[in-house]
Amino acid sequence: MIIKNCKHAEAYFALFVEDLLEKEERQAVQKHLQECPDCLARLAQAQQALLLLKRLQEEDVVLPEGFQARLMQRIMAGELAADVLDFSWQGLITTLLQLLEAIFSMLSGPQPLAAGQPA
């Protein structure tokens, strides 16, 4: 199997993180990740998000239906722009805060527009 582009690679990220890919698929994704720092960063964000979600589930936090899929979609769309390869305390805290912000904004649903704010 050959990964054709980043979008093709991203289709495998959730299965890659959960270790559910066949050996050939896993190797193809790993090869792409070695050559693509952008995908490597998005995969790292996906891994962090899944770890956080698992922790929330261990604490018996009930997440809305489809929440995990929406969060992964936001990560893959690049809406969480943390430098996840920065393993300093500041980098890790920034990443965690962005993930928490995304999670809480998704939990609270759409926000009403303020007066005078364009639709």
N, C-alpha and C positions, 0 to 999 in steps of 0.2 A: 504494500500500500504506500502511496505517495501523498503527502500533504501538499495541495496545490497552492494555497495562500492562507493568510491569517484567518479569514472567515471560515475556511474549511477546518483549520486547526481548532478554532474556538468551539466548533460543534462537538468536539471530543473532550473539552475541558472538564465538564461535570463528571463524566465517566472516568476520566483520568484521575481526578482528585479522589474519587471513591474507589479507585483501583478495580474498575470493572471492565477494562479494555482487554481484548485479546493481545497476545504478545506482539504480533506484527503491528497492530494499531498503536500500542503503547510506544513501541520503538519509533514509529513514524512521528508521533507527537513529540517525543523526546528530541528527535533530530531537528524538528522545526524549532523547538524551544532553544536549542543550542545556537541556532542561527538568527533568532528573532527576539531581541530584548523587550520589545513592546508586548509580545505575547507572553513572555516570561513574567513580566510585571503584572499583566492581567490575571495570569494563572495564580500568582502569589496572592493577589487580592481575593480571588475566588477561594483559595485555600483558607485564608484568614476569615473570610465571611462564613464559610462552612463550619469552621471551628467555633466561631462565635455563636452560630445558630445551634450547634450541638450543645454548647454550654447552656444556652437559653432553654433548650428542651430538657436538659438534665435538671434544670431548676423548675421544671414544670410550667414554664411560660408557654401559654397557648398562642401560637402565631396564626394570623388569618390564613385562610385557604389561598394557596398560590403565592404566598409571601416569598418563599425561597426562590421560586422561579423568577419573580419580579426583581429580587435583589441580584440574582445572577445576571439577568438581562441588563441591569444598570451597570454592573461591573464590566460586562462584555462591551457595552456601548461606550465605555470610557468615562462614565459620569462620576466615578470615584477616582480622583486624580492624585492619589497619594503616591509618594515615591516609596513603594513597598520594599525596595532593595536597600533602603537606608535603615540599617539595624541599630542606629544610635537610639538612645531613649527618646529624643525629640522626634525622630522619624517614626518610631513605633507608636508613640502617643498620638501624633498627627494622624496616622493611619487608623488607629482605633477610634479616634474622635470622628473621623469621616465616616467610618462604617456605622458607628452608633447614630450619627446624624441621619444617614440614609435609612437605617432601620426604623428609627422613630418617626421620620417623615412618612415612611411607607405604612407604618402602623396607624398613624393618625389620619391618613387619607388625604384627599385634596383639601387645600386650604382656601378659604374664601378670599376674593380679591379685595384689597383695601380701596377705599373711596379715591377716585382719581387715578387708579392704577389701570393701565391698558389691559384689555382682555386678550 
